[in-house]
Amino acid sequence: MRVIMTTKIDLASMNIKERLVENFGFTETDKLFDGNPIYRRGQTLILTTNDEMIYYDGLDRAIEEQLGIRPEIIVFASRHSSKQRLPALTVHVTGNWGKGIYGGKDESLAIAQPAAMKLALLKMSELNDLGWTVCYEATHHGPSELEVPSFFIEIGSSEEEWVVDRAGEIIAETIIHVLENYEKVKFPVAIGIGGGHYAPKQTKRALETDLAFSHIAAKYAHPLKRELILKAIERTSGNVDAIYVDWKGSKGETRQMARALAEELGLEFIRD
C-alpha cells in the first residue's frame, strides 16, 4: 500500500489533497487516521494528520498500529516556505546533516527513493505552465526516523502560491504518475554534495541526463562527516552508483573526502 500524507494545518497540503480527490477518483472510506477520514484509490491511501508533518517521526509505525498495514512508500504533500517567496515546485528527501532544528533527529537521514524523486522532478517540469521554478531541494528537516522510503513534494513559497489551484493540480498529477511508475524505472543514482539549498546543478543534471539523486548535502551543511555520506548511501533505496560534487559549491575538505570515499567504495566520482 502506498501512502500520500497530508495535514489539515497546511494550505498547500489541503490544496493538493482536494485536487487528488477531485481529479483522480479517490473515495472516502469508513476508516480514520489520527481522527481524520481516509481516502482510497486502488492501492493508494490519502491520510491526514492534525499537526506539522516534519515532526512525525515514526509515522510508518503509527500507520501500522492504526491501520495494520506497512506502507511501501510515503509521499508528503506539503507547503514550502522561504523568505525569498520564490514561486516553486520542489521535491526532496528528509533528514538532518547536523542538528535536527526543524524535526527529525540530529545527523539522521530518512530513506531516499531516487527514482521516485527524479520522476517527480521530470513530471513537474513537464506540467509546469506557471513559469515557476522546479527543483530538488537539499536534504533537510524531519521526519528522519522512518523505515520506509519517503519524500516531500511541495508548493512554495508563500500563502499566495500555496492556494493556487493549478499548482495543486500539477503536484497531484505528479504524485499519481510517480506512484504508478517509480518501481518500473531504473536510473543511475548519485549522492549529491555541494551547491545551494535549491540544488541548481543537481536539478539541471537530473533534468538533462538519466542521473537520479538520493540525498543532497548543500554547502551550508559542510564540512560533512565521512560517516554521514556512508549513512546517505545506506539510507538509499536501491544501489548508489556515484558521488556527485558541485566542485565550486563545496568546501575543500568535503570535496576531497568525497573523492577519496568514492575511490574507496568503487563508485563513480562526478565533478561538476
C-alpha positions as CSV (number, residue, x, y, z in Angstrom):
1,M,0.0,0.0,0.0
2,R,1.3,3.5,-0.9
3,V,0.5,6.5,1.3
4,I,0.0,10.2,0.5
5,M,0.4,12.1,3.7
6,T,-1.4,15.4,4.2
7,T,-2.1,17.7,7.2
8,K,-5.1,20.0,8.0
9,I,-2.9,22.9,9.1
10,D,-1.1,23.3,5.7
11,L,-2.9,25.2,3.0
12,A,-0.8,23.7,0.2
13,S,-1.3,20.2,1.6
14,M,-5.1,20.7,1.6
15,N,-4.9,22.1,-1.9
16,I,-3.1,19.1,-3.2
17,K,-5.5,16.7,-1.3
18,E,-8.5,18.4,-2.9
19,R,-7.1,18.1,-6.4
20,L,-6.3,14.4,-5.8
21,V,-9.8,13.6,-4.6
22,E,-11.5,15.7,-7.3
23,N,-9.4,14.6,-10.3
24,F,-8.2,11.1,-9.5
25,G,-11.2,9.2,-8.2
26,F,-10.2,8.8,-4.5
27,T,-13.2,7.9,-2.4
28,E,-13.8,8.4,1.3
29,T,-13.6,5.2,3.4
30,D,-15.2,4.4,6.8
31,K,-11.7,4.3,8.4
32,L,-9.9,7.1,10.2
33,F,-6.3,8.0,10.7
34,D,-5.4,10.5,13.5
35,G,-9.2,11.1,13.7
36,N,-9.5,12.1,10.0
37,P,-11.2,10.2,7.2
38,I,-9.1,8.1,4.9
39,Y,-9.4,8.3,1.1
40,R,-8.5,5.4,-1.1
41,R,-7.8,4.7,-4.8
42,G,-6.7,1.2,-5.5
43,Q,-3.5,0.5,-3.5
44,T,-3.1,4.2,-2.6
45,L,-4.3,5.9,0.6
46,I,-4.6,9.6,1.4
47,L,-4.0,10.1,5.2
48,T,-4.5,13.3,7.1
49,T,-3.0,14.4,10.4
50,N,-3.6,17.4,12.5
51,D,-0.1,18.8,13.1
52,E,3.1,19.6,11.2
53,M,4.3,16.6,9.3
54,I,8.0,17.5,9.7
55,Y,7.8,16.3,13.3
56,Y,6.1,13.0,12.6
57,D,9.0,10.6,13.3
58,G,7.7,7.0,13.4
59,L,4.8,7.8,11.0
60,D,5.3,4.4,9.4
61,R,4.8,2.7,12.8
62,A,1.8,4.8,13.5
63,I,0.2,3.7,10.2
64,E,1.0,0.1,11.1
65,E,-0.5,0.5,14.6
66,Q,-3.7,2.3,13.5
67,L,-4.4,0.6,10.1
68,G,-2.5,-2.7,10.3
69,I,-0.5,-2.0,7.1
70,R,3.1,-1.2,6.4
71,P,3.4,1.4,3.6
72,E,5.7,0.7,0.7
73,I,6.4,4.5,0.3
74,I,5.2,7.7,1.9
75,V,4.7,10.9,-0.2
76,F,4.3,14.0,2.0
77,A,2.2,16.7,0.1
78,S,3.3,19.9,1.7
79,R,3.9,23.7,1.5
80,H,7.4,25.1,1.1
81,S,8.3,28.3,2.9
82,S,11.1,30.7,2.2
83,K,11.9,34.4,2.9
84,Q,12.6,34.9,-0.8
85,R,8.9,33.9,-1.5
86,L,10.1,32.1,-4.7
87,P,7.2,30.5,-6.6
88,A,8.4,26.9,-6.8
89,L,7.5,23.3,-7.1
90,T,10.1,21.2,-5.2
91,V,10.9,17.7,-4.2
92,H,13.4,16.3,-1.6
93,V,14.1,13.6,0.9
94,T,14.2,14.5,4.6
95,G,16.9,14.3,7.2
96,N,19.5,16.3,9.1
97,W,23.2,16.6,8.3
98,G,23.6,18.3,11.6
99,K,21.2,19.4,14.3
100,G,17.5,18.5,13.9
101,I,16.2,22.0,14.3
102,Y,13.1,21.5,12.2
103,G,12.0,18.0,13.1
104,G,13.9,14.7,12.9
105,K,16.9,13.6,14.9
106,D,20.4,15.0,14.8
107,E,22.6,13.5,12.0
108,S,19.7,11.2,11.0
109,L,18.5,10.6,7.4
110,A,15.2,9.2,6.0
111,I,15.3,6.5,3.3
112,A,15.5,8.1,-0.1
113,Q,13.8,6.8,-3.2
114,P,15.8,8.4,-6.0
115,A,13.7,7.1,-8.9
116,A,10.5,8.5,-7.4
117,M,12.1,11.9,-6.8
118,K,13.5,12.0,-10.3
119,L,10.2,11.1,-11.8
120,A,8.6,13.8,-9.7
121,L,11.1,16.4,-10.9
122,L,10.6,15.4,-14.6
123,K,6.8,15.4,-14.4
124,M,6.6,18.7,-12.5
125,S,8.9,20.3,-15.2
126,E,6.7,18.8,-18.0
127,L,3.5,20.1,-16.5
128,N,4.8,23.4,-15.3
129,D,2.8,26.0,-17.2
130,L,3.1,28.5,-14.3
131,G,6.6,29.7,-15.1
132,W,7.7,28.7,-11.6
133,T,11.0,27.2,-10.5
134,V,11.0,23.4,-10.5
135,C,13.9,21.9,-8.5
136,Y,15.3,19.4,-6.0
137,E,15.9,20.8,-2.5
138,A,18.8,19.6,-0.4
139,T,18.1,17.1,2.3
140,H,16.6,18.9,5.3
141,H,14.1,18.8,8.1
142,G,12.2,15.9,9.6
143,P,10.9,13.3,9.8
144,S,14.1,11.4,9.7
145,E,13.1,8.3,11.6
146,L,11.1,6.4,9.0
147,E,11.9,2.8,7.9
148,V,10.2,3.0,4.5
149,P,11.2,5.3,1.6
150,S,9.6,8.7,1.6
151,F,9.9,12.2,0.1
152,F,8.3,15.6,0.3
153,I,6.7,17.3,-2.7
154,E,5.9,20.9,-2.1
155,I,4.3,24.1,-3.4
156,G,6.3,27.2,-2.5
157,S,6.9,29.6,-1.1
158,S,4.2,31.8,0.4
159,E,0.5,31.7,1.1
160,E,-0.1,33.3,-2.3
161,E,1.2,30.2,-4.1
162,W,0.0,27.5,-1.6
163,V,-3.6,28.0,-2.7
164,V,-3.1,28.2,-6.4
165,D,-5.4,25.5,-7.9
166,R,-3.1,24.9,-10.9
167,A,-0.1,24.3,-8.5
168,G,-2.2,21.7,-6.6
169,E,-3.2,20.1,-9.9
170,I,0.4,19.8,-11.0
171,I,1.5,18.2,-7.8
172,A,-1.5,15.9,-7.6
173,E,-0.9,14.6,-11.2
174,T,2.8,14.3,-10.4
175,I,2.2,12.2,-7.3
176,I,-0.1,9.8,-9.2
177,H,2.4,9.5,-12.0
178,V,5.2,8.7,-9.6
179,L,3.3,6.1,-7.6
180,E,2.3,4.3,-10.8
181,N,5.8,4.3,-12.3
182,Y,8.6,4.5,-9.8
183,E,9.0,0.8,-9.4
184,K,9.2,0.3,-13.2
185,V,12.1,2.6,-13.9
186,K,15.8,2.3,-13.2
187,F,18.3,5.2,-13.2
188,P,21.9,5.5,-12.1
189,V,21.9,7.1,-8.7
190,A,24.2,9.6,-7.1
191,I,24.6,11.2,-3.6
192,G,24.8,14.9,-4.2
193,I,27.3,17.1,-2.5
194,G,27.6,20.9,-2.6
195,G,25.7,23.9,-4.1
196,G,22.9,25.9,-2.7
197,H,19.7,24.7,-1.0
198,Y,17.8,24.5,-4.3
199,A,20.4,22.3,-5.8
200,P,20.6,24.0,-9.2
201,K,23.4,21.9,-10.7
202,Q,21.9,18.6,-9.4
203,T,18.5,19.7,-10.7
204,K,19.9,20.5,-14.1
205,R,21.8,17.2,-14.3
206,A,18.7,15.2,-13.4
207,L,16.5,17.0,-15.9
208,E,19.0,16.7,-18.8
209,T,20.5,13.3,-18.2
210,D,19.5,9.9,-16.8
211,L,21.1,10.6,-13.4
212,A,18.9,10.5,-10.3
213,F,19.8,11.9,-7.0
214,S,19.4,10.5,-3.5
215,H,20.4,12.6,-0.5
216,I,21.9,16.1,-1.3
217,A,24.1,17.9,1.1
218,A,24.2,21.6,0.3
219,K,27.3,23.7,1.0
220,Y,25.9,25.1,4.2
221,A,26.0,21.6,5.7
222,H,29.8,21.3,5.1
223,P,32.2,20.3,6.4
224,L,30.5,16.9,6.0
225,K,31.4,13.9,8.1
226,R,32.5,10.8,6.1
227,E,30.1,8.8,8.3
228,L,27.2,10.8,7.0
229,I,28.0,10.2,3.4
230,L,28.2,6.5,4.2
231,K,24.8,6.8,6.0
232,A,23.3,8.6,3.0
233,I,24.4,5.6,0.8
234,E,23.0,3.2,3.3
235,R,19.7,5.1,3.5
236,T,19.0,5.0,-0.2
237,S,16.6,2.6,-1.7
238,G,18.5,0.5,-4.2
239,N,22.1,0.9,-5.3
240,V,24.2,4.1,-5.3
241,D,26.4,4.3,-8.3
242,A,28.2,7.7,-7.9
243,I,29.1,10.5,-5.6
244,Y,28.5,13.8,-7.4
245,V,30.2,17.0,-6.2
246,D,29.3,20.6,-7.2
247,W,33.0,21.5,-7.0
248,K,32.9,25.2,-6.7
249,G,29.9,24.9,-4.4
250,S,31.7,22.7,-1.9
251,K,34.2,23.2,0.9
252,G,37.7,21.9,0.1
253,E,37.9,19.3,2.9
254,T,34.5,17.9,2.0
255,R,35.1,17.5,-1.7
256,Q,38.5,15.8,-1.2
257,M,37.0,13.5,1.3
258,A,34.1,12.7,-1.1
259,R,36.6,11.9,-3.9
260,A,38.6,9.6,-1.7
261,L,35.4,7.9,-0.5
262,A,34.2,7.3,-4.0
263,E,37.5,5.7,-4.9
264,E,37.5,3.6,-1.8
265,L,33.9,2.3,-2.4
266,G,34.4,1.8,-6.2
267,L,31.8,4.4,-7.0
268,E,31.9,6.8,-10.0
269,F,33.1,10.3,-8.9
270,I,31.3,13.1,-10.8
271,R,32.8,16.6,-10.5
272,D,30.7,19.4,-11.9
